[in-house]
Amino acid sequence: MNESNGVLLVIGSGLKIYREYLVASIHRRARAAGLRLVLLNNLKPTWQRAYFDEIVLTNVFDPGEMLAAAREVAARHRIVGLMCWDEPVVLAAGELAAELGVPGLGVDGVRGCRDKNRTRSVLTAEGLVQPGFALTASLAEAREAARRIGYPVVLKPRSMGASIGVVFAADESELDAAFGVAMGAATVDQSRYRAGALVEAYASGPEISVDAAVHKGEYLPMFLARKQTGGHPYFEEVGHVVDADDPLLHDAELVDVLARAHRALGVEDGITHSEVRLTDRGPLIIEVNGRLGGDLIPFLGRTATGIDPGEVLFDVATGNRPTVAMSKHAVAGIRFGYPDRDCLVHTVTVPDEAPGLVAASPMITSGTTLRLPPGGYLARHSFVVCAADDTRTCAEHLDTAAALVRLDAEPVDPPAPGAAFEMPAGLLDVDEEEGVPA
């Protein structure tokens, strides 16, 4: 391979179960373009070996270590593009792209996406529909903010993702506990925005997400997912459905709001995952994430629309305007399996066959303890993905497939009061050969 063609640098591979299909597409496009793939990863490589020409072990969650490793790679290779889809690493990776002079979200763009307080401030100044909000660092500040904003409110860590630590407070009697939950979750965040919790006016209405490419500031929607949540007063994401023919994809107001938001935030090049509430005041952006969606939403998008998010990401990362035209018109959905209460899992069995079944998998190993909020989040033991020609049939397929999942587990007591918050089981990849984090 001609080294002069350059190297595409990837910061963090993510979980095999969630991201291998993206890496496979990127690998295919890189080979066709004569580019080498170099991965910076915090774990010993297993499945990644099939796709990357070089793998550098470093703590990607420590910005100093990650940047030092990336600069060492840049001293040996000509970096022509950079990719990152792991939320805790997006900020440092975006700033690194600017340092290396390759396409990226831009410094303003990545900071605006990662810092929820900055997102709210910028979008409010732009005149977009936004909730009343305040960044708080103490319970007294949170109480005062909630009184000023008006109940009900939502409290959330300043920069966490996946709805971790996000909690609803209907009135003053629920505020203190909600603030404790939000701040407790914020303690595991290692970014510069870890301090503080946002207090926001609750926005009612259906919630959606939109994954889109951004090329030189041009906003290019790919697919839209309808989100299903549960576990009130928390916001656990229990499923998503992508319909290639969802009329909201062509809703002029929604697309305009999203495009204006990205311009205001300063997003330059990349892929974003925007979460939006459809309120009686119009579309209200909950957050803009500077990465592809999680929860296999990009996989649902590819299954339903034929748009390959890995190929789109390759294009924007290498400075090319991507093609986002649909080649399929179907519906795809995912349903996550949650326990009824905290438990120690013995086994999880998922179906091999079911109507419309595309994929199914356990998400944890035997011996894993799953904890529901507020002791833990994303306590998922499995998922099923189904596809159909219409949303009703897809929902029926998901119901059938989910009913075939079998969980053998025993209840466990909740964590002791004041116990340190731990990241959810299954969010951190493991070395497949040893079964433990490397």
LINDA-V599414 format. One record per helix or strand of 2 or more residues. SS is the DSSP state (H for helix, E for strand). FROM is the first residue (numbers start at 1). LEN is the number of residues. If there is no record, write none. Layout:
ss = [SS	SS]
from = [FROM	FROM]
len = [LEN	LEN]
This chain:
ss = [H	E	H	E	H	E	H	E	H	H	H	E	H	E	E	H	E	E	E	E	H	H	E	E	H	H	E	E	E	E	E	H	E]
from = [3	7	16	36	47	54	63	79	87	107	116	133	139	153	167	172	197	207	218	236	247	252	270	282	297	309	331	343	357	369	380	391	406]
len = [3	5	18	6	4	4	14	5	14	8	10	4	11	5	3	15	5	9	13	8	4	14	10	8	9	9	8	7	6	2	9	13	6]
